[in-house]
Amino acid sequence: MSKREILAELPKLSAQDRGEILEQLWHLEESAGPTAREKMLLDEAQAAYDANPSAGAPWSEVEARLRKRP
């Protein structure tokens, strides 16, 4: 079955079936690990943090700011 055929069939599936497919896809992505680009971005973020750890904010503060947005 081609990708095009699969994509055409997805809307015809029940919400439960689509949820199962989504869960399976999520597990496949998680097991693959980060891409080279994602690894580079993570390394850059870690280096920035290591250079200036006080420049960041704790997650609780970031989350609070995000929840205040309209």
C-alpha positions in Angstrom: 0.0 0.0 0.0 1.4 3.4 -0.9 1.7 6.4 1.4 -1.0 8.1 -0.7 -3.4 5.2 -0.3 -2.7 5.1 3.5 -3.4 8.8 3.8 -6.6 8.5 1.8 -7.8 5.7 4.1 -7.1 7.5 7.4 -10.2 9.7 7.5 -12.4 6.6 6.9 -11.1 5.0 10.2 -12.8 5.2 13.5 -11.4 7.6 16.1 -10.2 4.6 18.1 -8.4 3.1 15.2 -6.7 6.5 14.4 -5.7 6.7 18.0 -4.1 3.3 17.9 -2.2 4.3 14.7 -1.1 7.6 16.3 0.2 5.7 19.4 2.1 3.3 17.2 3.6 6.1 15.2 4.6 7.9 18.4 6.4 4.8 19.7 8.2 4.5 16.4 9.4 8.1 16.6 10.5 7.8 20.2 12.5 4.6 19.6 14.3 6.3 16.6 15.8 9.0 18.9 16.7 12.5 17.9 17.7 13.3 14.4 21.1 14.8 13.7 19.6 18.2 13.5 17.7 17.8 16.8 20.9 16.5 18.4 22.7 19.6 17.2 20.0 21.9 18.6 20.1 20.0 22.0 23.8 20.3 22.1 23.7 24.0 21.4 21.0 24.6 24.1 23.1 22.6 26.6 26.2 24.6 25.7 24.3 27.9 26.2 23.0 26.7 29.5 26.5 25.6 30.6 27.9 29.0 29.7 25.2 30.9 31.6 22.9 28.8 33.8 21.3 31.8 35.4 19.9 33.1 32.1 17.2 30.5 32.1 14.0 30.2 34.2 12.6 27.2 36.0 9.9 25.3 34.2 7.3 26.3 36.8 7.9 30.0 35.9 7.8 29.3 32.2 4.7 27.3 32.5 3.0 30.0 34.5 3.8 32.6 31.9 2.5 30.4 29.1 -0.8 29.8 31.0 -1.3 33.6 31.4 -1.3 34.1 27.6 -4.7 34.6 26.0 
